[in-house]
Amino acid sequence: MRRLTDSIGKEYAIETHMHTAEASRCAEASGSEMARFYKKLGYSGMIVTDHFFNGNTAIPPHFSWEERVRLFCLGYEEAAREGNRIGLDVFLGWEYGYFGTEFITIGLNKEWLLSSPDVLNWGVEDYLTRVRSDGGFVIHAHPFREAPYIRSQRFFPDMVDAVEVINSRNVQMEWDQKAHRYALEHRLAMTSGSDSHDARVIPNGGMIMSRRPRTVMDIISDFRNGTCPRMIGSERLVSKN
């Protein structure tokens, strides 16, 4: 199995986009399985970004808000426990959905979710504004992906902090190249993510960082300052034409 440590030396690989079976209906591996998988590959950390309640969630909608949040965080919490045991840093995030347009949200926590029982009643612009005002960081995930579940491509360049310009599950590399041009045009930070849903397919996304982040705010700080040395999967941004 290819290990990132063979190529990154003393730098640190952080996955920014992945799912667990506890909370994402489309995922096949548990949080603890994903933690072991990423550790074996040589990653130093990962952000668990399960589909939120307005996406492809595995959480039943008829439960109380407190129970829904508890179940939603199980994948992250299982991954964090296993990560603590094996030496992998695990951070909480989620992938908020708006009719197929999706936003990775990091920098907020379980307590924020518990205190926001009306979040599903907010409009998307209200969501983006309130998340950022509360200290969260928003990444527009795979903005140019084409798929049956995506009704239309929507863009909010003034209301997000970054653009996922590399998503290794994008079928067409052109979608990544368009996202890269979009981020450059609007001077937005850029991220790479694998969008992993199982522990079989080798991920080809994530950020290579010169320091090991101990908190999600360390990651956000590097995103804001542009101090991440490189993105995993950057070869996808090179046109073959």
KEKE-3310 file (N, C-alpha, C; in steps of 0.2 Angstrom, whole numbers, plus 5000, padded with zeros to 4 digits):
npx = (5004:5003:5012:5010:5020:5032:5034:5033:5041:5046:5034:5016:5002:4985:4969:4954:4941:4930:4920:4910:4902:4893:4886:4884:4874:4879:4892:4903:4912:4916:4919:4931:4937:4940:4949:4960:4963:4968:4978:4987:4990:4998:4994:4993:4982:4964:4949:4933:4919:4905:4889:4877:4861:4853:4858:4865:4861:4862:4855:4840:4825:4815:4819:4823:4830:4842:4845:4848:4859:4868:4869:4874:4887:4893:4902:4913:4917:4920:4930:4939:4942:4949:4959:4966:4971:4980:4988:4983:4977:4961:4947:4932:4920:4907:4897:4887:4871:4863:4851:4860:4871:4885:4894:4908:4910:4920:4927:4918:4908:4901:4893:4889:4881:4871:4865:4859:4845:4837:4843:4841:4830:4835:4839:4851:4860:4859:4863:4877:4882:4879:4887:4900:4901:4901:4913:4916:4923:4921:4920:4918:4912:4918:4913:4910:4905:4895:4881:4867:4860:4863:4855:4857:4871:4877:4884:4893:4903:4906:4903:4909:4924:4934:4938:4935:4947:4952:4945:4946:4936:4929:4923:4927:4942:4942:4932:4938:4948:4941:4936:4948:4951:4940:4942:4954:4950:4941:4949:4950:4954:4962:4958:4961:4953:4949:4936:4932:4923:4925:4936:4944:4947:4961:4964:4966:4968:4969:4978:4995:5005:5016:5018:5012:4995:4986:4974:4958:4958:4971:4972:4963:4969:4981:4975:4969:4981:4988:4998:5000:5010:5007:4995:4988:4986:4987:4991:4979:4975:4982:4980:4977:4976)
npy = (4994:5011:5024:5040:5045:5042:5051:5064:5068:5077:5084:5086:5077:5081:5075:5083:5080:5068:5054:5045:5029:5030:5042:5046:5041:5036:5031:5018:5013:5013:5026:5023:5013:5021:5029:5021:5017:5029:5032:5021:5024:5035:5047:5062:5067:5070:5077:5074:5074:5072:5070:5082:5085:5090:5083:5068:5060:5048:5049:5047:5058:5060:5059:5067:5084:5084:5070:5068:5075:5069:5056:5060:5064:5053:5046:5054:5055:5041:5040:5049:5043:5032:5037:5044:5033:5027:5038:5048:5063:5069:5079:5088:5091:5096:5092:5103:5103:5110:5107:5099:5108:5109:5112:5112:5113:5119:5122:5124:5116:5102:5107:5119:5115:5109:5120:5126:5122:5126:5127:5121:5128:5139:5150:5146:5157:5164:5154:5152:5165:5166:5155:5159:5171:5166:5161:5150:5141:5141:5130:5129:5114:5104:5112:5112:5100:5088:5079:5068:5071:5084:5099:5111:5121:5132:5147:5156:5167:5177:5173:5163:5155:5147:5137:5120:5114:5103:5087:5071:5062:5067:5064:5069:5078:5090:5097:5100:5108:5119:5123:5128:5138:5147:5149:5156:5167:5174:5175:5166:5155:5139:5122:5104:5088:5071:5066:5053:5038:5025:5012:5006:5012:5021:5036:5052:5065:5080:5090:5096:5100:5111:5111:5102:5102:5105:5108:5112:5125:5128:5123:5131:5143:5141:5139:5152:5160:5155:5146:5132:5121:5113:5105:5089:5078:5088:5086:5084:5097:5100:5102:5090:5093)
npz = (5000:4995:5004:5010:5018:5012:5002:5007:5017:5031:5032:5034:5031:5029:5028:5021:5018:5020:5024:5036:5040:5050:5050:5037:5024:5012:5014:5018:5028:5045:5057:5065:5057:5046:5052:5055:5042:5036:5044:5041:5028:5030:5033:5044:5050:5049:5044:5048:5038:5038:5029:5031:5039:5029:5018:5011:5022:5036:5047:5056:5053:5062:5075:5091:5091:5099:5100:5086:5083:5092:5086:5074:5077:5080:5071:5069:5083:5086:5077:5082:5094:5091:5083:5093:5100:5090:5086:5077:5071:5073:5067:5068:5056:5044:5030:5023:5014:5000:4990:4982:4980:4990:5005:5014:5031:5044:5060:5069:5083:5092:5102:5096:5086:5094:5100:5089:5085:5075:5063:5051:5046:5041:5027:5013:5012:5024:5032:5028:5031:5045:5050:5047:5054:5067:5068:5060:5046:5029:5015:4998:4992:4978:4967:4953:4950:4941:4942:4944:4957:4959:4956:4950:4947:4959:4965:4977:4979:4988:5000:5005:5011:5005:4991:4986:4976:4971:4970:4973:4969:4959:4943:4931:4928:4923:4930:4942:4937:4932:4945:4950:4942:4945:4959:4959:4951:4960:4971:4982:4995:4993:4993:4994:4993:4997:4997:5003:5005:5009:5015:5005:4993:4988:4994:4986:4989:5000:5011:5012:5025:5033:5047:5061:5063:5078:5082:5074:5072:5069:5056:5049:5051:5043:5031:5029:5029:5018:5020:5018:5011:4999:4988:4989:4975:4965:4952:4945:4941:4929:4913:4900:4887)
capx = (5000:5007:5012:5012:5027:5037:5035:5032:5046:5044:5028:5011:4996:4978:4963:4950:4934:4929:4914:4909:4895:4888:4882:4883:4871:4883:4898:4903:4917:4915:4924:4937:4940:4943:4955:4965:4965:4972:4985:4991:4993:5003:4991:4994:4976:4959:4943:4927:4915:4899:4884:4873:4854:4850:4862:4864:4862:4860:4851:4832:4823:4810:4821:4824:4837:4848:4847:4850:4866:4872:4870:4878:4894:4896:4907:4918:4919:4923:4937:4944:4945:4954:4965:4970:4975:4985:4992:4980:4973:4954:4944:4925:4917:4902:4895:4880:4869:4858:4849:4866:4877:4888:4899:4911:4910:4924:4929:4912:4908:4895:4889:4886:4875:4865:4862:4856:4840:4833:4848:4838:4826:4839:4841:4858:4864:4859:4868:4884:4883:4879:4892:4906:4901:4902:4920:4917:4926:4916:4923:4913:4915:4917:4908:4908:4903:4889:4878:4859:4858:4864:4850:4860:4877:4876:4890:4892:4910:4907:4900:4913:4931:4938:4935:4939:4949:4954:4941:4948:4930:4926:4924:4930:4947:4940:4928:4943:4952:4936:4936:4954:4951:4935:4946:4959:4946:4938:4955:4948:4959:4960:4959:4961:4950:4948:4929:4932:4917:4926:4943:4946:4950:4966:4963:4971:4967:4971:4983:5002:5006:5023:5017:5006:4990:4984:4967:4955:4959:4977:4971:4960:4974:4985:4971:4969:4987:4991:5004:5000:5015:5005:4989:4988:4982:4988:4991:4973:4974:4986:4976:4981:4976)
capy = (5000:5017:5028:5047:5047:5040:5057:5071:5069:5079:5087:5082:5076:5081:5074:5088:5079:5061:5052:5038:5025:5031:5048:5047:5035:5033:5028:5010:5011:5017:5031:5019:5010:5026:5032:5016:5017:5035:5031:5016:5027:5040:5054:5064:5069:5070:5081:5070:5079:5068:5074:5085:5083:5091:5080:5061:5058:5042:5050:5048:5065:5060:5059:5074:5087:5082:5063:5068:5078:5064:5051:5063:5065:5046:5044:5058:5053:5035:5041:5053:5039:5027:5041:5045:5027:5026:5043:5051:5069:5069:5085:5088:5096:5093:5094:5105:5103:5115:5105:5097:5112:5107:5117:5109:5118:5117:5127:5124:5110:5099:5112:5124:5111:5108:5126:5128:5117:5129:5128:5118:5132:5145:5149:5145:5163:5165:5149:5154:5171:5165:5151:5163:5176:5162:5158:5144:5142:5137:5128:5126:5108:5102:5117:5111:5093:5087:5073:5068:5074:5091:5102:5116:5124:5138:5150:5161:5168:5182:5171:5157:5156:5143:5132:5114:5114:5096:5082:5065:5058:5070:5059:5073:5082:5097:5100:5103:5114:5125:5126:5131:5145:5150:5151:5162:5173:5177:5176:5162:5150:5133:5115:5097:5083:5065:5064:5046:5035:5018:5011:5002:5016:5025:5043:5056:5072:5082:5096:5095:5106:5111:5110:5097:5105:5101:5110:5114:5132:5128:5122:5137:5148:5140:5141:5159:5163:5152:5143:5125:5120:5110:5101:5082:5077:5094:5084:5085:5103:5101:5100:5086:5096)
capz = (5000:4995:5010:5009:5021:5007:4997:5010:5022:5038:5032:5037:5027:5032:5024:5023:5016:5021:5027:5039:5039:5056:5049:5029:5021:5006:5016:5019:5033:5051:5059:5067:5051:5042:5055:5054:5035:5034:5048:5037:5022:5031:5035:5051:5053:5045:5046:5047:5035:5036:5026:5036:5039:5023:5013:5011:5029:5039:5053:5055:5054:5067:5082:5094:5089:5103:5097:5079:5084:5095:5081:5069:5079:5082:5067:5071:5090:5085:5073:5086:5099:5087:5082:5099:5101:5085:5084:5071:5074:5070:5068:5067:5051:5041:5023:5022:5007:4998:4984:4978:4982:4996:5008:5020:5037:5050:5065:5074:5086:5093:5106:5091:5083:5099:5101:5083:5082:5069:5057:5044:5043:5038:5020:5012:5013:5031:5035:5027:5035:5053:5052:5047:5060:5073:5068:5056:5040:5024:5009:4993:4989:4971:4964:4946:4948:4937:4944:4945:4963:4959:4952:4946:4950:4962:4967:4982:4980:4993:5006:5007:5013:5001:4986:4985:4969:4970:4973:4969:4967:4953:4937:4926:4930:4921:4935:4946:4934:4933:4952:4952:4939:4949:4965:4957:4949:4966:4976:4987:4997:4989:4996:4991:4997:4994:4997:5004:5008:5011:5017:5000:4987:4990:4993:4982:4991:5006:5011:5014:5029:5036:5054:5062:5066:5084:5082:5068:5070:5066:5049:5046:5050:5037:5025:5028:5027:5012:5022:5016:5005:4993:4989:4986:4969:4961:4945:4941:4938:4923:4907:4896:4880)
cpx = (5004:5006:5014:5019:5033:5039:5035:5037:5044:5038:5022:5005:4990:4973:4957:4942:4934:4923:4914:4902:4890:4884:4880:4880:4875:4890:4898:4908:4915:4921:4931:4940:4943:4949:4961:4968:4970:4978:4990:4994:4998:5001:4992:4987:4970:4953:4937:4922:4908:4893:4879:4866:4851:4854:4860:4865:4859:4856:4844:4830:4818:4812:4822:4830:4843:4850:4850:4858:4870:4874:4875:4885:4897:4902:4913:4921:4922:4930:4942:4946:4950:4960:4969:4974:4981:4989:4990:4976:4966:4950:4937:4924:4910:4901:4888:4878:4863:4856:4855:4872:4879:4893:4902:4912:4915:4925:4923:4912:4901:4890:4886:4880:4869:4862:4859:4851:4836:4837:4845:4833:4829:4840:4849:4862:4864:4863:4875:4886:4884:4885:4899:4906:4902:4909:4921:4920:4922:4920:4918:4916:4913:4912:4905:4906:4896:4887:4870:4857:4859:4860:4853:4867:4876:4883:4889:4899:4911:4905:4904:4920:4936:4934:4939:4940:4951:4949:4942:4942:4927:4928:4928:4935:4945:4936:4933:4947:4947:4936:4942:4954:4946:4939:4951:4955:4944:4943:4953:4954:4957:4962:4958:4958:4949:4940:4928:4926:4919:4934:4946:4950:4955:4965:4968:4970:4969:4976:4990:5004:5013:5023:5012:5001:4987:4976:4965:4957:4966:4977:4968:4965:4979:4982:4971:4975:4991:4997:5005:5004:5012:4998:4990:4984:4982:4989:4985:4971:4978:4982:4980:4980:4982)
cpy = (5006:5021:5035:5049:5046:5046:5064:5072:5071:5083:5083:5083:5076:5080:5080:5086:5071:5060:5045:5035:5027:5037:5049:5041:5032:5030:5021:5008:5016:5022:5028:5016:5015:5029:5027:5016:5023:5034:5026:5019:5033:5047:5055:5065:5069:5074:5076:5075:5075:5073:5076:5083:5085:5089:5072:5058:5051:5043:5051:5055:5065:5060:5067:5077:5085:5075:5063:5070:5073:5059:5054:5063:5058:5045:5048:5056:5046:5035:5044:5048:5034:5031:5043:5039:5026:5031:5047:5057:5069:5075:5084:5094:5093:5096:5096:5105:5108:5112:5103:5101:5111:5111:5113:5115:5115:5123:5128:5117:5107:5103:5117:5121:5111:5114:5130:5124:5120:5130:5126:5123:5139:5144:5148:5151:5165:5160:5151:5160:5170:5160:5155:5168:5172:5159:5152:5146:5138:5136:5126:5120:5107:5106:5116:5104:5093:5080:5073:5072:5082:5095:5107:5118:5131:5141:5156:5164:5173:5180:5164:5159:5153:5139:5126:5113:5107:5091:5075:5060:5061:5065:5063:5078:5089:5101:5103:5109:5120:5128:5130:5138:5149:5153:5157:5168:5177:5177:5172:5157:5143:5127:5109:5092:5077:5063:5056:5044:5028:5018:5006:5006:5021:5032:5047:5063:5074:5088:5094:5101:5105:5110:5106:5101:5101:5103:5112:5121:5133:5127:5128:5142:5147:5141:5148:5163:5161:5149:5135:5124:5118:5106:5094:5081:5083:5092:5084:5092:5105:5098:5096:5088:5100)
cpz = (5000:5001:5008:5012:5017:5003:5001:5015:5029:5038:5034:5032:5031:5027:5026:5021:5016:5025:5031:5039:5045:5054:5041:5026:5015:5008:5018:5025:5039:5052:5061:5062:5047:5045:5054:5047:5033:5038:5044:5031:5024:5033:5042:5054:5047:5048:5044:5045:5033:5033:5032:5035:5033:5017:5013:5018:5031:5045:5052:5057:5060:5074:5084:5091:5093:5101:5090:5080:5087:5090:5076:5071:5081:5078:5068:5078:5090:5082:5078:5092:5097:5086:5088:5101:5097:5083:5077:5074:5070:5072:5066:5061:5049:5034:5022:5015:5006:4991:4979:4979:4989:4999:5014:5025:5042:5054:5070:5078:5088:5097:5101:5088:5088:5100:5095:5081:5076:5063:5051:5042:5040:5031:5019:5014:5020:5034:5034:5031:5043:5054:5052:5053:5067:5073:5064:5050:5035:5017:5004:4990:4982:4968:4957:4944:4945:4939:4945:4951:4963:4954:4947:4950:4952:4965:4972:4984:4986:5000:5008:5008:5008:4996:4986:4977:4967:4974:4970:4967:4961:4947:4932:4929:4928:4926:4940:4943:4933:4940:4953:4948:4943:4956:4964:4955:4955:4972:4983:4989:4994:4993:4992:4996:4994:4993:4998:5007:5010:5012:5011:4995:4990:4989:4989:4983:4998:5006:5014:5018:5032:5043:5055:5066:5072:5085:5075:5066:5068:5058:5046:5046:5044:5031:5023:5026:5021:5014:5021:5010:4999:4994:4986:4980:4964:4953:4941:4939:4932:4918:4903:4888:4878)
residu = (MET:ARG:ARG:LEU:THR:ASP:SER:ILE:GLY:LYS:GLU:TYR:ALA:ILE:GLU:THR:HIS:MET:HIS:THR:ALA:GLU:ALA:SER:ARG:CYS:ALA:GLU:ALA:SER:GLY:SER:GLU:MET:ALA:ARG:PHE:TYR:LYS:LYS:LEU:GLY:TYR:SER:GLY:MET:ILE:VAL:THR:ASP:HIS:PHE:PHE:ASN:GLY:ASN:THR:ALA:ILE:PRO:PRO:HIS:PHE:SER:TRP:GLU:GLU:ARG:VAL:ARG:LEU:PHE:CYS:LEU:GLY:TYR:GLU:GLU:ALA:ALA:ARG:GLU:GLY:ASN:ARG:ILE:GLY:LEU:ASP:VAL:PHE:LEU:GLY:TRP:GLU:TYR:GLY:TYR:PHE:GLY:THR:GLU:PHE:ILE:THR:ILE:GLY:LEU:ASN:LYS:GLU:TRP:LEU:LEU:SER:SER:PRO:ASP:VAL:LEU:ASN:TRP:GLY:VAL:GLU:ASP:TYR:LEU:THR:ARG:VAL:ARG:SER:ASP:GLY:GLY:PHE:VAL:ILE:HIS:ALA:HIS:PRO:PHE:ARG:GLU:ALA:PRO:TYR:ILE:ARG:SER:GLN:ARG:PHE:PHE:PRO:ASP:MET:VAL:ASP:ALA:VAL:GLU:VAL:ILE:ASN:SER:ARG:ASN:VAL:GLN:MET:GLU:TRP:ASP:GLN:LYS:ALA:HIS:ARG:TYR:ALA:LEU:GLU:HIS:ARG:LEU:ALA:MET:THR:SER:GLY:SER:ASP:SER:HIS:ASP:ALA:ARG:VAL:ILE:PRO:ASN:GLY:GLY:MET:ILE:MET:SER:ARG:ARG:PRO:ARG:THR:VAL:MET:ASP:ILE:ILE:SER:ASP:PHE:ARG:ASN:GLY:THR:CYS:PRO:ARG:MET:ILE:GLY:SER:GLU:ARG:LEU:VAL:SER:LYS:ASN)
# end
